[in-house]
Amino acid sequence: MTHKHSPKAALGAALFAAALPFEAALAGPTIEHWIADTGARVYFVESRALPLIDLRVDFAAGSAYDPPERSGLANMTRGLLDTGVEGLDEQQIAEQIADTGAQIGGSVDNDRAGLSVRTLSSERDAALALAARLLAQPAFPAVALERERARSIAGLREALTRPATLAARAFGSAIYGSHPYGRESTIESLEAITRDDLVAFHRQHYTAANASVTIVGDASREEAARIAVELTRALPAGDAPAVELAQPMLPARSVVRIPHPSAQAHVLVGMPGMAREDPDYYTLLVGNYILGGGGFVSRLTREVREQRGFAYSVYSYFQPQRVAGPFQIGLQTRGSQAEPALRVVEDVLADFIAQGPTAEELQAAKDNIINGFGLRLDSNRKILDHVAMIGFYGLPLDWLDAYPGHIEAATTEAVRDAFARRIRPEHLVTVIAGGDGDAPGAEGASNGAPAPQGPAN
């Protein structure tokens, strides 16, 4: 008696196997790179341990490329890719995805937008054929556009009632000004987006020449070459990748206060930080671990939380992007404690900029970062994300191999010098949103929920 296993069940079994722990080596995977016949840039890692293929196709089509009066266009374009193609409506697309057992998704950030696929290698042909159609032939049906517009506007209206959202939006606007990284979608900009806008944005940015294809998994070099061509041959040829974004101007020091009746005040401090290709990348990364990126072992946590109890969570991070992404310190605290908590943050930062880390702090940070490095590469999905980042930003192919060595090379003087040059008090922006509901002398208010940590790369 034979049993027939569905692709979805088989993929689930493969995913379970992929989640099993194994010892991760410090050495990075071997990355092969070439330019496909279509003009797309291809990055491939062969991994035969599991019968899976993970891939993603990225374009320089993130929110920084939104026209100023159409903020939200990049996000909506990406979000509507799977709502219809010629000959298939949204329901039929969903059924085809279910039939193949594949997982098809995607993402948008400031710099890039794209489509991701995870499929069993035995079922890849159908999944790839569908993904290629979604990328090249989106119909952008009017009914889907109206639904997504309504959903986005409703979500934005709700988000704008929360102090965390108000703080984040004001912070981005204050540190970037008119730079594309500082744009935020509004109800007016979402209402203005038309189907013609979607079609034009897709035609301009979703091109083969603007595509970075990353493939990780159960395939040979020759098979990967065919996959890359299949995914991009129906795309418009397009021009070379989009013109580089301008570097943001550094803001003047300022404090932005946003009234809100919440008991908790959301405090953000920062400025434009570093790009992906930045000569200070590794020293700033190591220094930030000591300052506020290392959780309970960081200086900010020790001084703000442990010594004074101002906040449950306080953090700092650099978010490297095509050009200088944000350096941000954040915390939540009772409104009545916002000012003293902010003074502690400023004192800790000023001392770190002036003095740098101790030798003991530096060694502990390097040990933690290097020893945890293997966990970043312990699954095909994590490898995919790193290799896609390397490919999209044009980083050296040995970036993962060289990473631990660059971390180990950081010195106390190099960290102090990098922070003194790059994090300048005269350019720091502070945003305080909410806290008005914490009346003087109020007791028992929560010190806030843990804030999300920034990117660790």
ZALO-317556 format. One record per residue (C-alpha): residue number from 1; residue in one letter; x, y, z. Coordinates in steps of 0.05 Angstrom, whole numbers, padded with zeros to 5 digits. Layout:
TORRO    k  r      c1      c2      c3
TORRO  NUM  a       X       Y       Z
...
REM end
This chain:
TORRO    k  r      c1      c2      c3
TORRO    1  m   00000   00000   00000
TORRO    2  t   00028   00068  -00020
TORRO    3  h   00016   00135   00011
TORRO    4  k   00015   00201  -00026
TORRO    5  h   00046   00260   00010
TORRO    6  s   00025   00331  -00008
TORRO    7  p   00078   00383  -00024
TORRO    8  k   00054   00424   00035
TORRO    9  a   00064   00366   00083
TORRO   10  a   00132   00351   00054
TORRO   11  l   00153   00423   00061
TORRO   12  g   00130   00422   00133
TORRO   13  a   00173   00362   00147
TORRO   14  a   00233   00395   00114
TORRO   15  l   00222   00458   00154
TORRO   16  f   00221   00418   00218
TORRO   17  a   00287   00386   00199
TORRO   18  a   00315   00454   00183
TORRO   19  a   00297   00478   00252
TORRO   20  l   00337   00423   00287
TORRO   21  p   00399   00450   00321
TORRO   22  f   00468   00436   00295
TORRO   23  e   00537   00463   00307
TORRO   24  a   00548   00525   00265
TORRO   25  a   00618   00539   00238
TORRO   26  l   00648   00608   00240
TORRO   27  a   00666   00605   00167
TORRO   28  g   00615   00635   00121
TORRO   29  p   00584   00598   00062
TORRO   30  t   00616   00598  -00007
TORRO   31  i   00579   00651  -00048
TORRO   32  e   00580   00646  -00124
TORRO   33  h   00564   00709  -00163
TORRO   34  w   00550   00724  -00236
TORRO   35  i   00508   00767  -00282
TORRO   36  a   00450   00730  -00314
TORRO   37  d   00435   00737  -00388
TORRO   38  t   00377   00781  -00369
TORRO   39  g   00423   00830  -00334
TORRO   40  a   00403   00810  -00263
TORRO   41  r   00457   00802  -00211
TORRO   42  v   00457   00732  -00182
TORRO   43  y   00484   00706  -00115
TORRO   44  f   00483   00631  -00102
TORRO   45  v   00500   00585  -00044
TORRO   46  e   00494   00511  -00056
TORRO   47  s   00467   00473   00005
TORRO   48  r   00447   00400  -00004
TORRO   49  a   00431   00384   00069
TORRO   50  l   00356   00392   00058
TORRO   51  p   00311   00386  -00004
TORRO   52  l   00294   00460   00000
TORRO   53  i   00308   00522  -00042
TORRO   54  d   00303   00591  -00011
TORRO   55  l   00307   00651  -00057
TORRO   56  r   00290   00724  -00061
TORRO   57  v   00291   00777  -00115
TORRO   58  d   00306   00847  -00090
TORRO   59  f   00299   00913  -00127
TORRO   60  a   00321   00984  -00109
TORRO   61  a   00247   00999  -00101
TORRO   62  g   00239   01016  -00027
TORRO   63  s   00202   01073   00004
TORRO   64  a   00260   01121  -00009
TORRO   65  y   00239   01118  -00082
TORRO   66  d   00168   01141  -00069
TORRO   67  p   00149   01206  -00104
TORRO   68  p   00141   01258  -00048
TORRO   69  e   00067   01265  -00061
TORRO   70  r   00056   01190  -00065
TORRO   71  s   00089   01165   00000
TORRO   72  g   00067   01093   00010
TORRO   73  l   00071   01076  -00065
TORRO   74  a   00130   01028  -00058
TORRO   75  n   00096   00990  -00002
TORRO   76  m   00030   00986  -00039
TORRO   77  t   00063   00964  -00104
TORRO   78  r   00098   00906  -00069
TORRO   79  g   00036   00888  -00028
TORRO   80  l  -00007   00881  -00090
TORRO   81  l   00039   00837  -00131
TORRO   82  d   00001   00774  -00112
TORRO   83  t  -00069   00800  -00121
TORRO   84  g  -00075   00784  -00195
TORRO   85  v  -00038   00770  -00259
TORRO   86  e  -00063   00760  -00329
TORRO   87  g  -00106   00697  -00328
TORRO   88  l  -00105   00688  -00252
TORRO   89  d  -00144   00725  -00199
TORRO   90  e  -00125   00731  -00126
TORRO   91  q  -00161   00667  -00105
TORRO   92  q  -00130   00626  -00161
TORRO   93  i  -00061   00651  -00142
TORRO   94  a  -00072   00630  -00070
TORRO   95  e  -00095   00562  -00093
TORRO   96  q  -00034   00552  -00137
TORRO   97  i   00012   00571  -00079
TORRO   98  a  -00025   00520  -00035
TORRO   99  d  -00019   00467  -00089
TORRO  100  t   00056   00475  -00094
TORRO  101  g   00065   00476  -00019
TORRO  102  a   00111   00536  -00028
TORRO  103  q   00116   00597   00016
TORRO  104  i   00115   00663  -00023
TORRO  105  g   00123   00729   00012
TORRO  106  g   00164   00792   00010
TORRO  107  s   00183   00856   00044
TORRO  108  v   00196   00931   00035
TORRO  109  d   00243   00977   00072
TORRO  110  n   00274   01044   00056
TORRO  111  d   00322   01016   00004
TORRO  112  r   00292   00954  -00026
TORRO  113  a   00230   00915  -00042
TORRO  114  g   00224   00844  -00066
TORRO  115  l   00194   00775  -00068
TORRO  116  s   00216   00713  -00029
TORRO  117  v   00202   00640  -00043
TORRO  118  r   00214   00577  -00003
TORRO  119  t   00199   00512  -00039
TORRO  120  l   00216   00439  -00040
TORRO  121  s   00268   00428  -00094
TORRO  122  s   00222   00374  -00123
TORRO  123  e   00165   00424  -00131
TORRO  124  r   00206   00484  -00152
TORRO  125  d   00185   00489  -00225
TORRO  126  a   00112   00506  -00209
TORRO  127  a   00131   00553  -00152
TORRO  128  l   00183   00590  -00194
TORRO  129  a   00137   00597  -00254
TORRO  130  l   00084   00629  -00210
TORRO  131  a   00135   00674  -00175
TORRO  132  a   00161   00698  -00243
TORRO  133  r   00090   00717  -00264
TORRO  134  l   00078   00754  -00199
TORRO  135  l   00141   00794  -00209
TORRO  136  a   00132   00811  -00282
TORRO  137  q   00057   00812  -00295
TORRO  138  p   00020   00842  -00236
TORRO  139  a  -00050   00865  -00256
TORRO  140  f  -00060   00912  -00197
TORRO  141  p  -00136   00900  -00199
TORRO  142  a  -00176   00961  -00178
TORRO  143  v  -00215   00922  -00125
TORRO  144  a  -00150   00901  -00091
TORRO  145  l  -00123   00971  -00094
TORRO  146  e  -00185   01000  -00061
TORRO  147  r  -00183   00946  -00007
TORRO  148  e  -00110   00956   00008
TORRO  149  r  -00118   01032   00008
TORRO  150  a  -00175   01027   00058
TORRO  151  r  -00136   00978   00101
TORRO  152  s  -00074   01022   00100
TORRO  153  i  -00112   01086   00117
TORRO  154  a  -00149   01052   00173
TORRO  155  g  -00084   01023   00200
TORRO  156  l  -00050   01091   00196
TORRO  157  r  -00107   01126   00232
TORRO  158  e  -00104   01075   00288
TORRO  159  a  -00027   01079   00291
TORRO  160  l  -00029   01154   00297
TORRO  161  t  -00066   01147   00364
TORRO  162  r  -00005   01112   00394
TORRO  163  p   00053   01151   00424
TORRO  164  a   00104   01100   00398
TORRO  165  t   00082   01114   00326
TORRO  166  l   00081   01189   00337
TORRO  167  a   00151   01186   00366
TORRO  168  a   00179   01143   00309
TORRO  169  r   00150   01186   00254
TORRO  170  a   00172   01251   00286
TORRO  171  f   00242   01223   00298
TORRO  172  g   00251   01202   00225
TORRO  173  s   00226   01269   00200
TORRO  174  a   00270   01308   00249
TORRO  175  i   00335   01271   00234
TORRO  176  y   00326   01267   00158
TORRO  177  g   00286   01330   00141
TORRO  178  s   00270   01329   00066
TORRO  179  h   00314   01269   00052
TORRO  180  p   00275   01209   00024
TORRO  181  y   00290   01169   00087
TORRO  182  g   00248   01219   00126
TORRO  183  r   00185   01211   00085
TORRO  184  e   00124   01181   00117
TORRO  185  s   00059   01160   00085
TORRO  186  t  -00002   01202   00102
TORRO  187  i  -00076   01193   00092
TORRO  188  e  -00072   01244   00035
TORRO  189  s  -00013   01209   00000
TORRO  190  l  -00048   01141   00005
TORRO  191  e  -00113   01170  -00022
TORRO  192  a  -00075   01199  -00081
TORRO  193  i  -00045   01133  -00105
TORRO  194  t  -00077   01108  -00170
TORRO  195  r  -00069   01044  -00210
TORRO  196  d  -00029   01084  -00261
TORRO  197  d   00020   01102  -00206
TORRO  198  l   00028   01028  -00188
TORRO  199  v   00040   01009  -00260
TORRO  200  a   00090   01065  -00272
TORRO  201  f   00129   01050  -00207
TORRO  202  h   00131   00976  -00224
TORRO  203  r   00154   00990  -00296
TORRO  204  q   00209   01037  -00272
TORRO  205  h   00237   00997  -00214
TORRO  206  y   00219   00923  -00223
TORRO  207  t   00268   00912  -00280
TORRO  208  a   00320   00858  -00294
TORRO  209  a   00377   00907  -00291
TORRO  210  n   00353   00930  -00223
TORRO  211  a   00345   00859  -00196
TORRO  212  s   00388   00823  -00145
TORRO  213  v   00372   00749  -00144
TORRO  214  t   00394   00707  -00084
TORRO  215  i   00388   00631  -00085
TORRO  216  v   00406   00585  -00028
TORRO  217  g   00394   00510  -00025
TORRO  218  d   00387   00445  -00062
TORRO  219  a   00410   00464  -00132
TORRO  220  s   00472   00462  -00174
TORRO  221  r   00506   00522  -00204
TORRO  222  e   00474   00507  -00272
TORRO  223  e   00406   00498  -00241
TORRO  224  a   00413   00564  -00204
TORRO  225  a   00431   00599  -00269
TORRO  226  r   00367   00573  -00301
TORRO  227  i   00326   00594  -00239
TORRO  228  a   00353   00665  -00242
TORRO  229  v   00337   00672  -00316
TORRO  230  e   00267   00643  -00307
TORRO  231  l   00252   00692  -00251
TORRO  232  t   00276   00754  -00289
TORRO  233  r   00268   00742  -00364
TORRO  234  a   00197   00769  -00367
TORRO  235  l   00216   00833  -00330
TORRO  236  p   00229   00896  -00370
TORRO  237  a   00304   00900  -00385
TORRO  238  g   00309   00969  -00354
TORRO  239  d   00370   01010  -00341
TORRO  240  a   00427   01001  -00293
TORRO  241  p   00408   01001  -00219
TORRO  242  a   00376   01065  -00194
TORRO  243  v   00416   01128  -00181
TORRO  244  e   00448   01128  -00113
TORRO  245  l   00411   01165  -00058
TORRO  246  a   00442   01230  -00034
TORRO  247  q   00475   01230   00034
TORRO  248  p   00429   01262   00086
TORRO  249  m   00446   01329   00116
TORRO  250  l   00462   01327   00191
TORRO  251  p   00406   01359   00231
TORRO  252  a   00414   01415   00282
TORRO  253  r   00407   01395   00354
TORRO  254  s   00334   01398   00374
TORRO  255  v   00281   01372   00422
TORRO  256  v   00212   01353   00396
TORRO  257  r   00156   01344   00447
TORRO  258  i   00091   01311   00426
TORRO  259  p   00032   01315   00475
TORRO  260  h  -00006   01251   00488
TORRO  261  p  -00048   01229   00548
TORRO  262  s  -00009   01164   00558
TORRO  263  a   00025   01152   00624
TORRO  264  q   00087   01127   00588
TORRO  265  a   00133   01175   00553
TORRO  266  h   00169   01148   00491
TORRO  267  v   00239   01178   00486
TORRO  268  l   00282   01173   00424
TORRO  269  v   00351   01205   00415
TORRO  270  g   00394   01201   00352
TORRO  271  m   00418   01225   00285
TORRO  272  p   00438   01196   00217
TORRO  273  g   00489   01142   00232
TORRO  274  m   00524   01096   00182
TORRO  275  a   00516   01064   00114
TORRO  276  r   00526   00991   00096
TORRO  277  e   00593   01008   00064
TORRO  278  d   00623   01050   00119
TORRO  279  p   00696   01053   00141
TORRO  280  d   00674   01057   00213
TORRO  281  y   00623   01000   00208
TORRO  282  y   00656   00949   00253
TORRO  283  t   00682   00997   00306
TORRO  284  l   00614   01030   00312
TORRO  285  l   00581   00961   00316
TORRO  286  v   00627   00938   00372
TORRO  287  g   00621   01005   00409
TORRO  288  n   00545   01004   00404
TORRO  289  y   00543   00934   00436
TORRO  290  i   00577   00965   00497
TORRO  291  l   00536   01028   00497
TORRO  292  g   00465   01000   00489
TORRO  293  g   00462   00942   00441
TORRO  294  g   00484   00887   00489
TORRO  295  g   00421   00883   00530
TORRO  296  f   00433   00874   00604
TORRO  297  v   00508   00882   00598
TORRO  298  s   00505   00950   00564
TORRO  299  r   00521   01016   00598
TORRO  300  l   00453   01046   00584
TORRO  301  t   00417   00987   00616
TORRO  302  r   00463   00990   00677
TORRO  303  e   00454   01064   00688
TORRO  304  v   00381   01076   00667
TORRO  305  r   00349   01011   00689
TORRO  306  e   00392   00977   00742
TORRO  307  q   00420   01038   00779
TORRO  308  r   00358   01083   00775
TORRO  309  g   00299   01041   00754
TORRO  310  f   00276   01093   00703
TORRO  311  a   00258   01042   00648
TORRO  312  y   00249   00968   00639
TORRO  313  s   00284   00970   00572
TORRO  314  v   00333   01019   00541
TORRO  315  y   00371   01006   00478
TORRO  316  s   00415   01035   00423
TORRO  317  y   00428   01013   00352
TORRO  318  f   00455   01032   00285
TORRO  319  q   00412   01013   00225
TORRO  320  p   00459   01013   00165
TORRO  321  q   00426   01029   00098
TORRO  322  r   00446   01050   00028
TORRO  323  v   00466   01117   00057
TORRO  324  a   00469   01136   00130
TORRO  325  g   00414   01099   00167
TORRO  326  p   00394   01121   00236
TORRO  327  f   00432   01117   00301
TORRO  328  q   00379   01112   00354
TORRO  329  i   00373   01108   00430
TORRO  330  g   00305   01092   00457
TORRO  331  l   00268   01080   00521
TORRO  332  q   00199   01084   00553
TORRO  333  t   00188   01112   00622
TORRO  334  r   00136   01146   00665
TORRO  335  g   00122   01217   00641
TORRO  336  s   00146   01246   00706
TORRO  337  q   00212   01210   00698
TORRO  338  a   00225   01228   00625
TORRO  339  e   00270   01288   00639
TORRO  340  p   00315   01255   00691
TORRO  341  a   00319   01191   00649
TORRO  342  l   00339   01233   00588
TORRO  343  r   00394   01267   00629
TORRO  344  v   00423   01200   00647
TORRO  345  v   00422   01177   00574
TORRO  346  e   00457   01241   00553
TORRO  347  d   00509   01234   00608
TORRO  348  v   00524   01161   00590
TORRO  349  l   00530   01178   00517
TORRO  350  a   00574   01238   00529
TORRO  351  d   00620   01197   00574
TORRO  352  f   00624   01141   00523
TORRO  353  i   00641   01190   00467
TORRO  354  a   00694   01224   00510
TORRO  355  q   00726   01163   00542
TORRO  356  g   00708   01103   00499
TORRO  357  p   00702   01033   00527
TORRO  358  t   00746   00999   00578
TORRO  359  a   00791   00942   00556
TORRO  360  e   00747   00894   00594
TORRO  361  e   00683   00919   00561
TORRO  362  l   00715   00915   00492
TORRO  363  q   00738   00844   00501
TORRO  364  a   00671   00821   00528
TORRO  365  a   00635   00854   00469
TORRO  366  k   00681   00822   00418
TORRO  367  d   00675   00754   00450
TORRO  368  n   00600   00758   00450
TORRO  369  i   00593   00782   00379
TORRO  370  i   00643   00732   00351
TORRO  371  n   00618   00673   00391
TORRO  372  g   00546   00687   00371
TORRO  373  f   00564   00696   00298
TORRO  374  g   00551   00623   00279
TORRO  375  l   00479   00629   00302
TORRO  376  r   00467   00680   00246
TORRO  377  l   00482   00626   00195
TORRO  378  d   00451   00564   00224
TORRO  379  s   00394   00558   00173
TORRO  380  n   00384   00568   00099
TORRO  381  r   00336   00626   00113
TORRO  382  k   00388   00663   00154
TORRO  383  i   00441   00650   00101
TORRO  384  l   00393   00675   00048
TORRO  385  d   00380   00740   00086
TORRO  386  h   00455   00754   00095
TORRO  387  v   00474   00736   00024
TORRO  388  a   00416   00778  -00003
TORRO  389  m   00442   00837   00037
TORRO  390  i   00513   00826   00010
TORRO  391  g   00487   00823  -00061
TORRO  392  f   00439   00881  -00057
TORRO  393  y   00490   00928  -00026
TORRO  394  g   00549   00903  -00068
TORRO  395  l   00591   00881  -00008
TORRO  396  p   00651   00836  -00017
TORRO  397  l   00634   00762  -00027
TORRO  398  d   00678   00744   00033
TORRO  399  w   00641   00792   00079
TORRO  400  l   00616   00736   00123
TORRO  401  d   00684   00703   00127
TORRO  402  a   00718   00769   00144
TORRO  403  y   00666   00792   00194
TORRO  404  p   00697   00759   00257
TORRO  405  g   00766   00784   00240
TORRO  406  h   00742   00855   00232
TORRO  407  i   00707   00851   00300
TORRO  408  e   00769   00823   00333
TORRO  409  a   00811   00880   00304
TORRO  410  a   00771   00935   00339
TORRO  411  t   00810   00972   00393
TORRO  412  t   00788   01017   00450
TORRO  413  e   00820   01077   00416
TORRO  414  a   00787   01062   00349
TORRO  415  v   00718   01056   00382
TORRO  416  r   00727   01121   00420
TORRO  417  d   00752   01157   00358
TORRO  418  a   00695   01131   00314
TORRO  419  f   00641   01152   00364
TORRO  420  a   00674   01220   00376
TORRO  421  r   00675   01234   00301
TORRO  422  r   00607   01204   00282
TORRO  423  i   00560   01217   00341
TORRO  424  r   00562   01292   00351
TORRO  425  p   00521   01325   00406
TORRO  426  e   00508   01386   00362
TORRO  427  h   00469   01341   00314
TORRO  428  l   00430   01298   00363
TORRO  429  v   00354   01301   00358
TORRO  430  t   00310   01283   00418
TORRO  431  v   00236   01265   00412
TORRO  432  i   00192   01256   00473
TORRO  433  a   00121   01232   00458
TORRO  434  g   00068   01222   00511
TORRO  435  g   00074   01218   00586
TORRO  436  d   00022   01271   00599
TORRO  437  g  -00022   01221   00635
TORRO  438  d   00029   01210   00690
TORRO  439  a   00008   01262   00741
TORRO  440  p   00061   01288   00789
TORRO  441  g   00068   01240   00847
TORRO  442  a   00032   01183   00813
TORRO  443  e   00055   01115   00836
TORRO  444  g   00052   01044   00810
TORRO  445  a   00057   01061   00736
TORRO  446  s   00092   01009   00693
TORRO  447  n   00163   01025   00672
TORRO  448  g   00146   01004   00601
TORRO  449  a   00151   00943   00557
TORRO  450  p   00216   00920   00526
TORRO  451  a   00232   00959   00463
TORRO  452  p   00252   00922   00400
TORRO  453  q   00326   00916   00388
TORRO  454  g   00354   00944   00324
TORRO  455  p   00389   00905   00269
TORRO  456  a   00451   00868   00293
TORRO  457  n   00488   00868   00227
REM end
